[in-house]
Amino acid sequence: MKKTLPGSTIVLILGILSITSFWCYGIIGFILGIIALMKLSKINKEYNNNIEIYSIKSYRNFKTGKTCSIIGTSLSGIMLIVFIIIISMGGYKSFKFPDLKNNSNFQKYNSTSNGDEDKCCCKFKDNSVLRTDENTYIIEWTSKETCKSIGGEILTKEQSECY
């Protein structure tokens, strides 16, 4: 009966874990993939020196682990690079939608208040980071003066659900 190639199961497990954990900002998957790749050369030398004493099944586990490690390390590396780019561009906050309620340019108007004639329903282009569609608009209660200053369009009752 032939022996199991020492470390072949560990490489397979680390390779699978590196693939399944690449979404953790790439850090965990990258570390697990690198550990598996470092073990590969030692295990490969051991197998090549004593081919006849190790089973084919354990060698297949080794080869599958090698493939999974390469895939996991690659995916994790890409994810890690993307994460570093996001952090260098200002972090996660730069990818959120703007908070118009707390923005001084937009004064939220409560539609149940006494009819302030200076307020209107304003339609303007959304220039937030995540929106790439040119035709994305935001409709917001604001003063007529603010609406005009940002290049917005004042909507009538028929054009909007603001009223």
DODRENMAR-198150 format. One record per atom (N, C-alpha, C, CB): y, x, z; chain. Coordinates in pm, 1 decimal, m for minus. Glycine has a CB too. Layout:
% DODRENMAR-198150
      north       east         up   chain
          Y          X          Z       A
...
This chain:
% DODRENMAR-198150
      north       east         up   chain
     m118.5       84.2        0.0       A
        0.0        0.0        0.0       A
      124.7       88.6        0.0       A
       m0.1      m95.7      122.4       A
      218.6       54.1      m87.9       A
      339.2      135.1     m102.6       A
      444.2       95.9       m0.1       A
      395.9      121.4     m243.6       A
      529.3      193.6       35.2       A
      632.6      173.0      136.0       A
      755.1      103.4       76.8       A
      673.0      306.5      198.2       A
      832.7       48.0      168.2       A
      961.3       m9.4      129.4       A
     1064.0      102.7      125.2       A
     1005.7     m122.7      227.9       A
     1145.5      104.3       22.7       A
     1249.2      205.6        7.9       A
     1350.6      190.2      120.9       A
     1318.8      194.4     m130.8       A
     1366.6      292.0      206.2       A
     1456.7      278.6      320.9       A
     1601.7      257.1      275.8       A
     1447.4      403.1      410.5       A
     1661.5      153.5      330.1       A
     1801.1      123.8      300.2       A
     1823.6       29.7      183.1       A
     1872.2      249.1      273.9       A
     1716.7       m3.5      109.4       A
     1735.9      m89.8       m7.9       A
     1780.6     m230.3       32.3       A
     1606.4      m97.7      m89.6       A
     1726.3     m281.6      141.4       A
     1765.0     m414.8      189.3       A
     1908.0     m413.3      242.5       A
     1667.9     m463.3      299.0       A
     1946.2     m306.6      309.0       A
     2082.6     m295.9      362.1       A
     2183.8     m293.3      247.8       A
     2097.4     m169.1      449.7       A
     2154.4     m217.8      142.9       A
     2244.1     m211.5       27.4       A
     2255.2     m348.6      m37.9       A
     2194.2     m107.2      m75.0       A
     2143.4     m419.2      m48.4       A
     2145.8     m553.6     m106.5       A
     2231.8     m647.4      m21.9       A
     2002.6     m609.6     m119.3       A
     2213.5     m645.6      107.9       A
     2291.6     m733.0      197.4       A
     2440.0     m698.8      191.2       A
     2241.1     m720.8      342.6       A
     2473.1     m570.2      197.2       A
     2613.8     m528.8      189.9       A
     2675.8     m566.9       55.8       A
     2626.2     m377.2      212.0       A
     2598.9     m553.7      m52.2       A
     2648.4     m591.4     m184.7       A
     2678.4     m740.4     m193.6       A
     2547.2     m552.8     m291.7       A
     2586.3     m820.7     m142.2       A
     2607.1     m966.7     m143.4       A
     2725.9    m1003.9      m54.9       A
     2479.1    m1041.1      m95.3       A
     2736.7     m942.7       62.1       A
     2849.5     m971.3      151.3       A
     2982.9     m927.0       91.1       A
     2828.3     m902.4      285.9       A
     2982.6     m818.9       14.9       A
     3107.8     m775.0      m47.0       A
     3153.6     m873.4     m154.6       A
     3091.2     m634.7     m107.5       A
     3058.6     m935.3     m224.5       A
     3095.2    m1037.5     m324.1       A
     3147.8    m1162.2     m255.0       A
     2974.0    m1073.4     m413.2       A
     3077.6    m1204.9     m151.2       A
     3115.2    m1331.7      m87.1       A
     3238.7    m1319.6        1.4       A
     3000.0    m1383.4       m4.7       A
     3280.1    m1199.4       34.8       A
     3397.2    m1184.7      122.4       A
     3517.2    m1122.0       51.9       A
     3360.9    m1100.9      242.8       A
     3516.6    m1116.8      m80.3       A
     3630.1    m1058.3     m150.2       A
     3756.4    m1141.6     m134.6       A
     3597.7    m1041.8     m296.5       A
     3741.2    m1269.6     m109.1       A
     3856.6    m1359.5      m95.1       A
     3933.7    m1335.4       33.7       A
     3811.1    m1504.0     m100.3       A
     3882.5    m1255.1      126.5       A
     3953.1    m1223.6      252.1       A
     4055.4    m1114.5      225.4       A
     3853.2    m1178.9      364.0       A
     4148.1    m1141.7      135.8       A
     4253.4    m1048.0       95.1       A
     4196.2     m920.0       35.8       A
     4342.0    m1014.1      213.8       A
     4068.4     m917.0        6.6       A
     4005.1     m801.3      m54.6       A
     3966.1     m691.3       41.2       A
     4094.1     m745.9     m155.5       A
     4012.6     m698.0      163.0       A
     3992.2     m587.7      256.8       A
     3846.6     m577.4      300.9       A
     4082.1     m604.9      378.6       A
     3791.6     m687.1      350.5       A
     3654.1     m686.4      402.5       A
     3553.5     m656.8      291.5       A
     3620.9     m821.5      468.6       A
     3567.0     m724.3      179.1       A
     3475.5     m702.9       67.3       A
     3481.2     m560.9       13.9       A
     3506.4     m799.7      m43.7       A
     3601.6     m504.1       10.0       A
     3618.0     m367.7      m39.1       A
     3548.7     m268.3       54.2       A
     3767.3     m333.1      m52.8       A
     3566.6     m285.9      184.0       A
     3503.4     m196.3      281.6       A
     3351.1     m206.3      273.5       A
     3551.3     m229.5      424.7       A
     3298.3     m328.8      269.1       A
     3152.7     m345.8      261.1       A
     3096.8     m288.2      131.3       A
     3115.8     m494.2      272.4       A
     3168.9     m307.8       21.3       A
     3124.7     m253.6     m107.3       A
     3123.9     m102.0     m108.6       A
     3213.3     m304.6     m218.6       A
     3226.6      m41.7      m49.9       A
     3232.7      105.3      m43.7       A
     3119.3      161.4       42.4       A
     3369.1      151.4       12.3       A
     3091.4       95.7      155.0       A
     2980.1      140.4      240.8       A
     2848.9      133.6      163.1       A
     2971.0       53.5      370.3       A
     2827.7       25.0       91.3       A
     2704.3       11.5       12.1       A
     2697.5      117.4      m96.7       A
     2695.4     m128.5      m50.7       A
     2809.5      143.9     m163.7       A
     2809.7      244.8     m269.8       A
     2784.9      384.7     m214.7       A
     2942.1      241.7     m345.3       A
     2831.0      412.7      m94.6       A
     2806.9      543.8      m33.0       A
     2658.0      561.0       m0.1       A
     2892.8      560.2       95.6       A
     2591.6      454.5       39.0       A
     2449.1      462.1       71.4       A
     2362.9      475.0      m54.9       A
     2406.7      338.2      151.3       A
     2416.1      432.3     m168.9       A
     2338.1      431.5     m292.7       A
     2287.5      569.0     m333.4       A
     2420.5      374.6     m403.8       A
     2372.5      669.5     m327.1       A
     2331.1      801.7     m375.6       A
     2216.9      860.2     m291.8       A
     2450.4      897.7     m374.6       A
     2224.4      842.0     m160.2       A
     2118.1      892.5      m72.2       A
     1984.9      821.8     m101.5       A
     2157.3      872.9       76.8       A
     1991.7      689.2     m116.6       A
     1869.5      611.6     m142.5       A
     1812.4      645.9     m280.4       A
     1898.6      459.4     m132.9       A
     1898.9      665.0     m378.5       A
     1853.3      697.8     m513.9       A
     1782.8      833.6     m516.2       A
     1972.2      698.1     m612.2       A
     1836.7      932.2     m443.2       A
     1771.5     1063.9     m435.1       A
     1634.0     1052.2     m369.5       A
     1859.8     1163.5     m356.0       A
     1628.0      973.2     m263.2       A
     1500.7      953.7     m192.4       A
     1395.9      892.4     m285.9       A
     1521.0      863.2      m67.9       A
     1437.2      792.5     m362.3       A
     1343.8      726.0     m453.6       A
     1299.8      821.7     m564.8       A
     1408.7      599.4     m514.5       A
     1392.7      894.9     m622.2       A
     1358.7      986.3     m732.3       A
     1268.4     1101.2     m686.7       A
     1486.1     1043.1     m794.2       A
     1280.1     1142.0     m561.6       A
     1193.4     1249.0     m510.7       A
     1051.5     1200.8     m482.5       A
     1252.8     1307.9     m384.2       A
     1034.3     1072.6     m448.9       A
      902.5     1019.8     m412.1       A
      877.4      884.5     m478.7       A
      890.8     1006.3     m259.1       A
      882.2      879.6     m608.7       A
      868.1      754.2     m683.2       A
      734.5      685.3     m653.2       A
      880.5      780.7     m833.8       A
      629.4      762.1     m641.3       A
      495.6      704.2     m628.1       A
      468.7      637.7     m493.4       A
      393.7      810.4     m650.6       A
      546.2      667.8     m388.6       A
      515.0      608.5     m258.2       A
      595.7      481.4     m227.3       A
      539.7      710.6     m149.9       A
      695.6      451.5     m309.7       A
      779.2      332.8     m283.6       A
      744.9      219.7     m379.8       A
      929.0      368.1     m295.5       A
      753.7       98.0     m328.6       A
      717.9      m19.8     m408.7       A
      827.6      m53.6     m510.1       A
      692.0     m140.8     m316.9       A
      784.3     m119.8     m616.3       A
      876.5     m163.2     m722.3       A
      973.0     m268.4     m667.8       A
      798.1     m219.8     m844.0       A
      923.3     m354.7     m581.3       A
     1006.4     m461.0     m524.7       A
     1125.6     m402.9     m448.1       A
      922.6     m550.7     m432.1       A
     1102.1     m301.6     m368.5       A
     1212.5     m242.3     m292.0       A
     1310.9     m170.9     m385.2       A
     1157.9     m143.4     m186.2       A
     1259.1     m113.7     m496.5       A
     1349.2      m50.8     m593.3       A
     1434.2     m156.4     m664.0       A
     1269.0       31.3     m696.7       A
     1375.8     m272.6     m691.4       A
     1453.1     m382.5     m752.7       A
     1561.8     m431.8     m656.4       A
     1358.9     m500.5     m792.0       A
     1528.8     m439.8     m526.8       A
     1631.4     m474.8     m427.5       A
     1744.9     m373.5     m430.0       A
     1570.1     m482.3     m285.8       A
     1708.4     m246.4     m442.2       A
     1807.4     m139.6     m449.9       A
     1897.2     m157.6     m572.6       A
     1738.0       m2.4     m454.1       A
     1837.2     m182.8     m687.6       A
     1914.7     m199.8     m812.0       A
     2004.6     m324.2     m804.9       A
     1819.3     m210.7     m933.8       A
     1951.9     m433.3     m748.4       A
     2031.5     m555.3     m732.9       A
     2146.6     m531.2     m636.3       A
     1943.6     m672.1     m683.4       A
     2119.9     m460.2     m528.5       A
     2224.2     m425.1     m432.2       A
     2331.6     m338.3     m495.2       A
     2163.8     m353.5     m312.8       A
     2290.2     m247.1     m582.5       A
     2385.7     m161.9     m653.3       A
     2477.5     m246.1     m741.5       A
     2311.8      m56.7     m738.1       A
     2418.4     m338.7     m815.8       A
     2497.2     m426.9     m902.5       A
     2592.9     m513.2     m821.1       A
     2404.7     m516.2     m986.2       A
     2542.3     m572.3     m714.2       A
     2627.3     m656.7     m627.7       A
     2739.0     m575.0     m564.2       A
     2542.8     m723.9     m517.5       A
     2709.3     m451.6     m525.0       A
     2811.5     m365.8     m464.3       A
     2922.5     m333.0     m563.0       A
     2748.6     m236.7     m412.5       A
     2886.0     m304.3     m685.4       A
     2985.5     m272.6     m788.4       A
     3072.6     m394.7     m817.3       A
     2916.4     m224.1     m918.1       A
     3008.5     m510.8     m831.9       A
     3083.7     m634.7     m858.3       A
     3173.9     m668.3     m740.0       A
     2987.1     m752.4     m886.8       A
     3119.8     m662.8     m619.5       A
     3197.1     m695.5     m499.6       A
     3313.4     m600.1     m477.3       A
     3107.2     m694.4     m378.4       A
     3290.3     m471.0     m498.9       A
     3397.2     m373.3     m482.7       A
     3506.3     m394.1     m587.9       A
     3341.0     m230.9     m491.8       A
     3465.4     m426.3     m710.0       A
     3563.6     m451.6     m816.5       A
     3647.9     m575.1     m787.0       A
     3492.7     m468.4     m951.3       A
     3582.2     m685.0     m753.0       A
     3656.0     m807.6     m720.9       A
     3747.5     m787.1     m600.7       A
     3558.7     m922.8     m693.5       A
     3696.6     m720.2     m499.6       A
     3775.8     m695.6     m379.9       A
     3893.4     m602.7     m408.7       A
     3688.3     m636.4     m270.3       A
     3870.4     m504.4     m493.0       A
     3979.0     m413.5     m531.6       A
     4090.1     m486.7     m604.0       A
     3925.7     m301.4     m619.6       A
     4052.6     m576.0     m694.9       A
     4152.7     m657.0     m766.2       A
     4227.8     m745.9     m668.5       A
     4086.0     m743.0     m875.8       A
     4154.0     m810.0     m578.7       A
     4217.8     m897.4     m479.4       A
     4310.2     m817.7     m388.2       A
     4111.3     m970.5     m395.5       A
     4269.9     m698.8     m350.4       A
     4351.2     m612.6     m264.7       A
     4480.0     m572.0     m336.3       A
     4271.4     m487.2     m222.7       A
     4470.8     m539.2     m463.7       A
     4589.9     m504.2     m542.2       A
     4684.3     m622.7     m551.7       A
     4550.3     m456.7     m683.1       A
     4629.6     m741.5     m579.0       A
     4712.7     m862.3     m585.1       A
     4780.2     m887.0     m450.3       A
     4627.7     m985.2     m625.9       A
     4707.9     m871.2     m342.7       A
     4762.7     m890.7     m208.9       A
     4876.0     m791.4     m181.6       A
     4652.0     m875.7     m103.0       A
     4858.3     m666.6     m220.7       A
     4962.4     m565.6     m201.5       A
     5086.0     m599.6     m284.9       A
     4909.4     m425.4     m238.9       A
     5066.4     m647.1     m405.8       A
     5179.7     m687.5     m490.2       A
     5254.9     m803.2     m426.2       A
     5131.6     m727.1     m631.4       A
     5182.5     m901.7     m374.5       A
     5247.2    m1016.7     m309.6       A
     5329.0     m970.1     m189.3       A
     5141.5    m1121.5     m265.4       A
     5272.5     m882.6     m108.4       A
     5344.0     m831.7        9.8       A
     5468.4     m753.0      m33.6       A
     5250.2     m741.7       96.3       A
     5455.9     m673.2     m137.8       A
     5570.2     m592.6     m182.0       A
     5681.1     m678.4     m243.4       A
     5524.2     m488.1     m283.1       A
     5647.6     m797.3     m289.5       A
     5748.2     m886.4     m348.2       A
     5815.2     m976.1     m243.9       A
     5684.3     m972.5     m455.6       A
     5786.9     m956.5     m120.1       A
     5852.4    m1035.9      m17.2       A
     5757.0    m1117.3       65.3       A
     5951.8    m1125.5      m78.5       A
     5630.7    m1101.3       43.0       A
     5532.5    m1170.4      124.5       A
     5504.8    m1311.9       81.4       A
     5576.1    m1170.9      263.8       A
     5427.5    m1377.4      163.2       A
     5381.0    m1512.8      133.9       A
     5495.9    m1611.8      128.2       A
     5280.1    m1557.3      237.8       A
     5599.9    m1588.9      207.2       A
     5710.4    m1683.8      212.1       A
     5780.2    m1697.9       77.3       A
     5810.4    m1641.4      317.3       A
     5778.0    m1592.8       m4.7       A
     5843.5    m1601.4     m134.6       A
     5767.5    m1691.2     m231.3       A
     5858.7    m1463.3     m194.2       A
     5645.0    m1728.8     m198.8       A
     5565.8    m1813.9     m284.8       A
     5560.9    m1957.8     m237.3       A
     5427.7    m1759.9     m295.5       A
     5643.1    m1993.5     m140.2       A
     5648.1    m2130.5      m91.9       A
     5758.7    m2205.8     m163.2       A
     5669.1    m2134.3       60.2       A
     5748.7    m2337.6     m163.7       A
     5854.5    m2418.5     m220.1       A
     5976.8    m2412.1     m130.3       A
     5808.3    m2563.6     m239.1       A
     6095.6    m2421.0     m187.8       A
     6215.7    m2414.1     m104.4       A
     6225.8    m2534.6      m12.7       A
     6340.7    m2404.2     m191.4       A
     6282.3    m2512.4      105.5       A
     6300.8    m2619.3      202.0       A
     6437.7    m2680.3      180.6       A
     6284.8    m2567.7      347.1       A
     6443.4    m2787.6      103.3       A
     6571.3    m2847.8       67.9       A
     6634.8    m2922.5      184.3       A
     6553.4    m2941.4      m48.6       A
     6555.3    m2965.6      278.4       A
     6610.2    m3041.4      390.3       A
     6702.1    m2955.1      475.6       A
     6497.7    m3098.4      476.0       A
     6671.0    m2825.5      487.6       A
     6750.6    m2736.8      571.0       A
     6846.5    m2651.0      489.4       A
     6660.1    m2648.5      652.9       A
     6854.5    m2673.2      360.4       A
     6941.6    m2597.1      273.7       A
     7082.2    m2655.1      280.4       A
     6888.7    m2596.8      129.1       A
     7181.4    m2568.3      300.5       A
     7318.3    m2617.0      316.9       A
     7374.5    m2677.8      189.7       A
     7407.5    m2504.8      362.5       A
     7320.2    m2644.0       72.8       A
     7370.3    m2700.7      m52.3       A
     7329.6    m2846.1      m71.0       A
     7321.1    m2619.2     m169.1       A
     7227.3    m2888.6        0.4       A
     7176.8    m3023.4      m16.4       A
     7183.8    m3096.8      116.6       A
     7032.7    m3021.9      m70.9       A
     7261.4    m3200.0      120.4       A
     7274.3    m3277.7      242.9       A
     7193.1    m3404.6      225.7       A
     7423.9    m3309.8      275.5       A
     7083.9    m3409.0      299.3       A
     6994.6    m3524.7      290.5       A
     7068.9    m3648.8      336.5       A
     6866.4    m3503.2      375.1       A
     7057.4    m3753.1      259.9       A
     7127.8    m3876.5      290.5       A
     7027.3    m3982.4      330.9       A
     7211.9    m3923.7      170.3       A
     7051.7    m4046.1      439.9       A
     6964.8    m4152.5      486.4       A
     7006.7    m4280.6      415.1       A
     6971.9    m4168.4      642.3       A
     6917.9    m4336.4      337.1       A
     6952.8    m4452.1      253.9       A
     6983.4    m4576.2      337.5       A
     6839.6    m4482.5      157.0       A
     6950.8    m4576.3      465.1       A
     6978.9    m4693.4      547.6       A
     7116.0    m4687.2      612.1       A
     6873.7    m4707.8      654.2       A
     7187.7    m4574.7      595.5       A
     7319.5    m4563.4      658.7       A
     7422.3    m4645.4      581.7       A
     7363.8    m4415.7      666.5       A
     7538.5    m4661.4      642.7       A
     7645.3    m4739.2      580.2       A
     7683.6    m4672.3      449.7       A
     7768.9    m4752.3      674.3       A
     7705.3    m4748.5      345.1       A
     7725.4    m4699.6      209.3       A
     7834.8    m4596.6      193.7       A
     7754.8    m4812.3      121.6       A
     7801.5    m4471.8      205.8       A
     7895.8    m4363.6      181.4       A
     7904.8    m4346.2       30.5       A
     7851.9    m4229.9      253.0       A
     8019.3    m4373.4      m27.6       A
     8034.8    m4376.1     m172.9       A
     8025.9    m4237.7     m236.1       A
     8166.7    m4439.3     m208.8       A
     8038.4    m4130.9     m154.4       A
     8034.0    m3996.0     m208.6       A
     7890.5    m3948.1     m230.6       A
     8106.9    m3900.5     m115.9       A
     7790.0    m4020.5     m181.9       A
     7651.0    m3978.9     m194.0       A
     7588.9    m4038.9     m319.7       A
     7570.8    m4020.2      m69.3       A
     7491.6    m3965.4     m374.4       A
     7423.6    m4014.4     m494.1       A
     7281.9    m3959.2     m497.7       A
     7501.1    m3974.6     m622.5       A
     7206.0    m4007.9     m591.2       A
     7072.3    m3957.2     m617.7       A
     7086.7    m3855.5     m730.9       A
     6970.8    m4073.9     m655.0       A
     7053.2    m3729.3     m702.4       A
     7078.2    m3619.6     m795.9       A
     6945.6    m3564.6     m849.4       A
     7159.8    m3507.0     m727.4       A
     6938.3    m3546.0     m980.2       A
     6820.4    m3487.4    m1044.8       A
     6860.7    m3348.4    m1093.5       A
     6767.3    m3578.0    m1164.5       A
     6785.9    m3244.5    m1050.2       A
     6818.2    m3108.5    m1090.6       A
     6690.3    m3031.1    m1114.1       A
     6905.2    m3038.6     m985.0       A
     6701.3    m2920.2    m1189.2       A
     6584.5    m2837.6    m1222.0       A
     6534.8    m2765.7    m1098.1       A
     6618.5    m2735.6    m1332.5       A
     6402.8    m2756.7    m1086.3       A
     6339.4    m2684.3     m976.3       A
     6322.0    m2539.2    m1019.4       A
     6201.6    m2748.7     m936.7       A
     6389.1    m2448.4     m950.6       A
     6381.6    m2306.3     m984.2       A
     6298.8    m2227.8     m883.3       A
     6521.0    m2247.4     m992.6       A
     6205.8    m2293.2     m815.0       A
     6125.3    m2222.6     m715.2       A
     6029.1    m2127.2     m784.0       A
     6047.7    m2322.3     m626.6       A
     5975.3    m2032.7     m707.3       A
     5893.1    m1925.1     m761.7       A
     5762.9    m1976.3     m822.4       A
     5862.5    m1824.2     m653.5       A
     5697.4    m2071.1     m757.3       A
     5565.2    m2114.5     m803.7       A
     5569.8    m2205.2     m925.7       A
     5494.0    m2185.3     m692.9       A
     5678.5    m2272.9     m945.4       A
     5686.1    m2365.6    m1057.9       A
     5722.6    m2289.3    m1184.2       A
     5788.9    m2477.7    m1030.4       A
     5637.2    m2294.8    m1283.4       A
     5664.1    m2225.3    m1408.7       A
     5700.1    m2322.5    m1519.5       A
     5544.2    m2142.2    m1449.8       A
     5679.2    m2449.0    m1497.9       A
     5709.2    m2549.7    m1597.9       A
     5859.9    m2569.3    m1606.1       A
     5638.0    m2682.5    m1565.3       A
     5916.3    m2556.8    m1727.2       A
     6060.8    m2569.2    m1744.3       A
     6111.0    m2709.8    m1714.5       A
     6099.6    m2530.2    m1884.9       A
     6026.2    m2807.6    m1727.1       A
     6068.6    m2946.2    m1713.0       A
     6036.0    m3004.4    m1575.4       A
     6003.8    m3030.2    m1820.0       A
     6033.1    m2922.4    m1474.5       A
     6007.0    m2968.7    m1338.6       A
     6140.4    m2997.0    m1271.0       A
     5924.3    m2863.8    m1257.8       A
     6156.1    m3118.7    m1221.8       A
     6281.6    m3159.4    m1160.0       A
     6258.8    m3207.6    m1017.2       A
     6348.6    m3269.1    m1242.7       A
     6364.3    m3198.8     m937.9       A
     6364.3    m3250.8     m801.4       A
     6470.6    m3358.9     m795.1       A
     6390.9    m3137.3     m695.1       A
     6437.6    m3468.7     m728.6       A
     6535.6    m3575.3     m708.1       A
     6565.0    m3579.1     m560.2       A
     6483.9    m3714.8     m760.2       A
     6693.1    m3567.9     m524.1       A
     6732.5    m3550.9     m385.4       A
     6864.5    m3623.8     m360.2       A
     6744.9    m3400.9     m350.0       A
     6879.5    m3680.0     m241.2       A
     7007.4    m3738.4     m201.0       A
     7103.7    m3626.6     m170.6       A
     6991.4    m3832.1      m78.4       A
     7221.7    m3630.9     m225.5       A
     7322.5    m3529.2     m198.8       A
     7459.9    m3584.8     m233.2       A
     7293.8    m3399.7     m279.1       A
     7563.5    m3507.8     m209.6       A
     7697.7    m3553.6     m246.1       A
     7715.2    m3538.0     m396.5       A
     7808.0    m3474.1     m168.7       A
     7803.8    m3618.2     m452.3       A
     7828.5    m3610.3     m596.7       A
     7884.1    m3473.6     m633.9       A
     7925.6    m3721.0     m641.5       A
     7965.9    m3416.2     m547.9       A
     8025.7    m3285.9     m573.6       A
     7918.4    m3176.9     m580.5       A
     8128.9    m3252.2     m465.0       A
     7823.7    m3178.5     m486.1       A
     7715.2    m3080.4     m485.3       A
     7626.7    m3097.4     m607.4       A
     7631.7    m3093.2     m357.4       A
     7600.3    m3220.6     m643.0       A
     7516.4    m3248.8     m759.6       A
     7579.1    m3190.3     m885.9       A
     7495.2    m3400.9     m775.8       A
     7707.8    m3208.0     m901.8       A
     7776.7    m3153.7    m1019.4       A
     7780.6    m3001.7    m1016.1       A
     7919.0    m3209.1    m1028.2       A
     7798.3    m2941.8     m896.9       A
     7810.2    m2796.1     m886.7       A
     7679.1    m2724.0     m919.4       A
     7855.9    m2757.8     m747.1       A
     7565.7    m2788.6     m897.3       A
     7437.4    m2724.2     m929.7       A
     7386.5    m2765.1    m1067.5       A
     7332.6    m2759.1     m823.9       A
     7466.5    m2838.0    m1140.4       A
     7426.9    m2878.8    m1275.3       A
     7329.2    m2993.7    m1276.2       A
     7367.1    m2763.3    m1348.1       A
     7334.1    m3076.2    m1172.4       A
     7243.1    m3189.8    m1164.0       A
     7295.4    m3311.2    m1238.1       A
     7218.0    m3225.4    m1020.2       A
     7210.1    m3407.6    m1252.4       A
     7243.4    m3532.7    m1320.8       A
     7242.8    m3644.5    m1217.0       A
     7142.3    m3563.3    m1437.9       A
     7351.4    m3719.4    m1210.8       A
     7360.0    m3831.0    m1117.8       A
     7284.0    m3948.7    m1177.1       A
     7508.2    m3869.1    m1088.2       A
     7188.6    m4000.0    m1100.1       A
     7103.2    m4108.5    m1148.2       A
     7154.4    m4243.1    m1099.4       A
     6958.4    m4087.3    m1102.5       A
     7133.6    m4343.8    m1182.0       A
     7169.3    m4480.3    m1144.6       A
     7053.0    m4545.0    m1072.3       A
     7209.0    m4563.3    m1268.3       A
     7076.0    m4665.1    m1024.2       A
     6968.7    m4737.5     m953.4       A
     6849.3    m4761.0    m1043.7       A
     7020.1    m4871.7     m900.1       A
     6874.0    m4784.7    m1171.4       A
     6764.7    m4813.0    m1265.4       A
     6683.3    m4687.5    m1295.7       A
     6820.5    m4871.6    m1395.7       A
     6743.3    m4569.5    m1283.0       A
     6676.5    m4444.9    m1318.4       A
     6596.4    m4383.9    m1204.2       A
     6777.3    m4346.2    m1365.8       A
     6617.0    m4431.2    m1083.0       A
     6559.1    m4361.7     m970.1       A
     6506.6    m4455.9     m862.8       A
     6660.1    m4269.7     m910.9       A
     6414.1    m4401.6     m782.7       A
     6362.9    m4474.6     m668.2       A
     6439.0    m4439.0     m541.0       A
     6214.7    m4446.5     m650.2       A
     6545.2    m4359.4     m551.3       A
     6622.0    m4317.2     m433.3       A
     6693.1    m4436.7     m368.0       A
     6725.4    m4208.8     m472.5       A
     6734.0    m4530.1     m448.4       A
     6818.6    m4638.6     m397.1       A
     6739.0    m4743.7     m325.2       A
     6895.6    m4702.6     m508.9       A
